[in-house]
């Protein structure tokens, strides 16, 4: 137990020596819980054969109908997944 406390104390001291994280990192970290929920929803939608079929015909329409953002990175990732 004492060894773990020593490790924790060294970590705390090392963190004190570092500067504050960039604001963008703080904002991105705050979005992680929201993103995890979105990922769970996305997995359910993507598992649907109906969605996959509609996506192949019109990615943007399929995404909009599923309530997903039709951003280029997500569309490219889904195209690669469905290939």
PENORSUL-V468517 format. One line per field, one symbol per residue. psi: psi as a letter, one per 20 degrees, with the letter a starting at -180 (. if undefined). A space follows every 10 residues. Layout:
BEGIN
psi = ???
END
This chain:
BEGIN
psi = ghgghggghh gggghhiqrq qqhhgggghh ighghhghhg ggggghiphg ggghghgngg gggghikqpl qhggggghgh hi.
END
